[in-house]
Amino acid sequence: MKVVGVIPARYASTRFPGKPLVKILGKPMVLWVAERTADALGKENTYVATDDNRIADVVIQAGFQAVMTSDKCLTGTDRLWDFAQQIPADIYINVQGDEPMVKPSDIHKVIDTKKQYSHAIINAMCKLRAEEDPQDLTIPKVLASRYGDLIYMSRSPIPYPKSGNLEGITFYKQVCIYAFNYQELQAFGKEMKKAYCEQFEDIEILRFLDLGFKVKMVEVEASSAAVDLPEHVPMIEKLMSYDHS
């Protein structure tokens, strides 16, 4: 069974242009993610899917593989569909390019779950850290059933108590490691438009729910943190320095 790790990376981010190339502890962020993905899957099965030669050049110079994709991709998963039409595999692991602390063990956990639940989309989640605000709109929050099936994902706190008091609630956030097969990516990509709820939440996994797919959530370690805005860089550097100490 061929499993490939794909890191979608675009330069023209609205909120953070050039984000994949921002230096984290002196190294472009996309390379941190590529190295950790390669630790899980091997360099020969690790790819960066991009529409920008600046990103591709950095990736190739570091000894990794880059695949050029369309500059019209609506989301990272649409970019994975573009990639899947060029590189055949049984399982495609999407590792988000803005999570430089991604753990190889968590990638393996997502792969193992996909093998167990072959007809479900697999996505990772973890508990919010104490210092993270559940009302932070840059963090997608997860609501899953007791069986681990995704009920909904939102940038708002979910579940949201009727009292409005968020104390004492355990919130989960999305960790952007996903597992798909070719047919699932094809159904997603051939839509060529965002689902109604996806448009407002700006969370692409919601398109799969809208299409009727089951999404199985996998809990991973709570050290994950994403770089969504420039001001997140010092925070992630502090966390990564601690992680390496």
Buried (B, 14 or more C-beta within 10 A) or exposed (E): EEBBBBBBBBBEBEEBEBBBBBEBEEEBBBBBBBBBBBBBBEBEBBBBBBBBEEBBEBBEEBEBBBBBBEEEBBBBBBBBBBBBEEBEBEBBBBBBBBBBBBBBEBBBBBBEBBBEBEEBBBBBBBBBEEEBEBEEEEBBBBBBEEEBEBEBBBBEBBBBEEEEEBEEEEBBBBBBBBBBBBEBBEBBBEBEEBBEBBEEBEBBBBBBBBEEBEBBBBBBBBBBBBBBEEEBBEEBBEBBEEEEE
